[in-house]
Amino acid sequence: MPLASRSYSYGLRDLTVAFAFTISVKLVVTSVICIPVYRSIHETFVPVSFCPKRKAVPISQSPLLQLRIHHHLVNPTTVATYNLKVNGKIRRVDVDPATPLLWVLRDHLDLSGTKYGCGVAQCGACTVHLDGTAVRSCQLPVSVVGKGAVTTIEGLAATAGSASLHPVQKAWLDHDVAQCGYCQAGQIMSAASLLNTTPNPSDADIEAAMSSNICRCGTYLRIKDAIKSAAKK
Amino acid sequence: MSQKTTSSGAGYVARRDVLKTLGLTGAAFVLGTSASNAASVLGTFATPDALPAPVELTPYVIIERTGKITLMNTRPEIGQGTFQSIPALIAEELGVTLDQVTIRQTGGQKAFGWAQFAGGSMSVRTDYLPMRKVGASAREMLVQAAANTWNVPASECTVANARVLHKASNRSLGYGELAEAAAKLPVPTDPKLKDPNDFVILGKDARRPDVPAKSSGKAQFGIDMSVPGMVYASIERSPVFGSKVVSFDDAKTKQIKGVRQVLKAERVLESRRFEGVAVVADTYWAALQGRKALQVRWDHQGHDAFSSAQYEQHLRDLAKTDGLVDHSVGDFAKAIAEAPVQLEAFYETPVVSHSPMEPMNCLVSWTAPDAVEIWTSSQVPGGIKSQLAGEFKISPDNVTVHITFNGGGFGRRLYPDYVLETAHIAKAVGKPVKAIWTREDDTQLGPFRPMTFSAMRAGMSADGKPLAFQHKVISPSLDATLGKPHDGKKVDKTMTEGIGEQKYELPNLESRYVYAESHIPMAAWRAVTSTTLAFAHEGFLDELAHKAGKDPMHYRLSLLTKDSDAKRVLTKLREVSNWDKPLPVGKGRGVAQWEFFAGLAGQVVEVAKQADGSVKVEKVYCVIDLGTVVNPDMVRAQIEGAICMGLVAATKDGITFANGQAQQANFDTNRMLRINEMPKVEVHILADGGPTIKGVGEPGLPPLAPALANAIFAATGKRLRRLPMNLEKIA
């Protein structure tokens, strides 16, 4: 009887594919970026949407993260304390350093608006902002968040000085975008991040920035319209 | 064990005296009672934690003295919009707007009858009259109560915005003020329904009441639910279907901080059972790490030899057998033998996944050895009740089900296998358990949309008139793959869905079914088998048109001489798509329509050949025949979504098997359509007021694949008969 082998791609994976953004260093984006350029989590993330191939990289092929996971498995009882800045408040958590920010938000901080969709930065349901820029929280270990300001869908309106709705959220209501709604927090966070850097996006800008977010219900046409009307305001 | 929400309120029992029934429709409402636990729809998702207890009642309308109005929605919200469309039916007749009410989802309680499910594009067309009658009865009682108070004839009173008005004396009373008196009146057995010309909600574009919550992170899905003391589970199952657990080594798993327990699990999918090993931990992340460290030894029962390539060849071989006659008009054998022109083609389609964005998950809490409470995303609250009751030999009354918003359904959540599996784990663990499937689990473990192969044959006259037409389906049987005994003498009608319903005047038409055994579990999927059969049927019809040297649209219309809905759809489609206006060189358009159990729609797809040999889908025109429409904008949204999903099934990876297991696991290998690939969509709704009402959620899918293949043929001259079509390499 054979011993079944099963490879997992969930969990931490190659950051060069996983992450969506340049945080402190602006990059000229070319397909070349899809080869590993990771230096420090606060330097370079690579936009998934610009990668020509969304090839999942098994954990085993991601040397840097393999190290982290290996460390984690060898020391499975590791727990560290983090003081995260989430939606303008300092929140203390005691968790395994490898825990993705997604699960810290959902299971430790009761912020369930950020969704789990794939665990490998392929779908964007887990998108939050780190210092105003969209990142995939399913691939962001809590240990590397540091002093970065995390904004989730629950805190987005406040970043626009509103108690209720961010202009992007308002546009989502105006266009009745959501169907099942599960991906929409991630869509809205990606759209808000796009408008932060590109206040008047073209169709191509929208497609490039939003192609990291999957909607299975097919609300894409409304998403595009909503972003355009949010941009006008 | 403390719970997040309380069980059904005993307080309601004492208020039975104010509950009223409506015998005729089986509908009723509650007046003068308090639904104190009903949360605002804009806040947390309202779960029916305190529904009235009496089982013989069906209380869809609750009006409190404060004026608060709660309407019950029996149709789980899976994205299709029943959170708006069903309450709108009640609200229209009741004389309230949806922003004046709280909407609550029912959880399979007997009081609301059997039809508490979302499937088959059935919600609006089934509930259209019963729910309007519920609202109308309540309105008549409230009006009578006001008329009695003012001592005026009820006929002089009108309603608006949750108030009864008597214009002659300029008086009005709110529904809350009238509720108690109204509840004492007899329930009208035949309430007068509004004239559709007076509708203020139905038939008009209306915003969905769930969108604000879904745009602010406040909407709660099954995966978001929690109760105190809850632990998490991640379950390792063999990706080879039917494997047995020989042994497992959890030594490394148990070293992970937070892991509590490792135990054998069982997934009960209809009549099939699949073994697994569950890792239970304090956090989901710990459960996942524990699972990753787990070593399971499986006995694959020989199923690890299964491959798609071999199975496909098996289906091709079976195509040479006769199979069983499904539907027959005239004498196909005689007609084909005599036909001067003959045509044959073979069409192939793959297995595909549902892949709702919210992976399967469930929260289960056993509150007593024979009582259980469930929080989950599901299309079948009633099915959960009955299946859990059967599995654990407990009373369905002891199964409390809370249906949250569903992060997508598409037919996957018609099967509560993930609920039963979690219930077993929670029972063994003795704590509330939330189990969450990974995306890989969700992709690889099915059940899947079945594949069908189609052997097509036709005979034509010398001038291109069809004389004989045969569609032979070779496929597994959906029911059989879920463990139902297969009767080799009977056609599984799900697998020949819609073929006999097409309105084309095809003489000597015959459909046949050849059964192929499969151990891969297959299931309903948005528009089910119509999504694959239409590809063959409408693709082959296109081949006939080209063989006859006729325009495919004109050819189809020439086969529809009698008046029919299909003829009206195609005629409208020809007009709105500017069919008769030629496209520039390098572009092409294709047409298809499909009528089946869910309804009827037709589509024209426009494609453009690109310089690199790829093909771009530029625009899709859709005409959907409804008869009556409740919310046109939501219909447009459903068609946009169906086109997106149809494009994934027609052009993306699909699920293939090697060594017994799915070769796709996550969205990198089981790719979905992304925003840059979404074509423009133009939707036209045929709704002249009835008399029939057709479904919305599914009919937008079946025409997409054949219309696309037909368009590609028009643009490139390449006839594609196998899905998925690789749009990157066509020309």
Interface residues (C-beta under 8 A of the other chain):
Chain A: M1 P2 L3 A4 R6 Y8 S9 Y10 G11 R54 K55 A56 H72 L73 P76 T77 T78 V79 V95 D96 A98 T99 P100 W103 R106 D107 H108 L111 S112 G113 T114 K115 Y116 G117 C118 G119 V120 Q122 C123 A125 T152 I153 E154 A157 L165 Q169 W172 L173 D176 V177 A178 Q179 C180 G181 Y182 C183 Q184 A185 I188 I206 E207 A208 M210 S211 N213 I214 C215 R216 C217 G218 T219 Y220 L221 R222 I223 K224
Chain B: E77 I78 G79 Q80 G81 R207 R208 D210 V211 P212 A213 K214 S215 S216 G217 K218 A219 Q220 F221 I223 D224 Y232 E236 S238 P239 V240 S243 V246 K252 Q255 I256 K257 G258 T283 Y284 W285 A286 L288 Q289 K292 A293 Q295 V296 R297 W298 D299 H300 D304 S355 P356 M357 E358 P359 F405 N406 G407 G408 G409 F410 I436 T438 R439 E440 D633 M634 A637 Q638 E640 G641 A642 I643 C644 M645 A665 N666 F667 D668 T669 R671 M672 L673 R674 I675 N676 M678 K680 V681
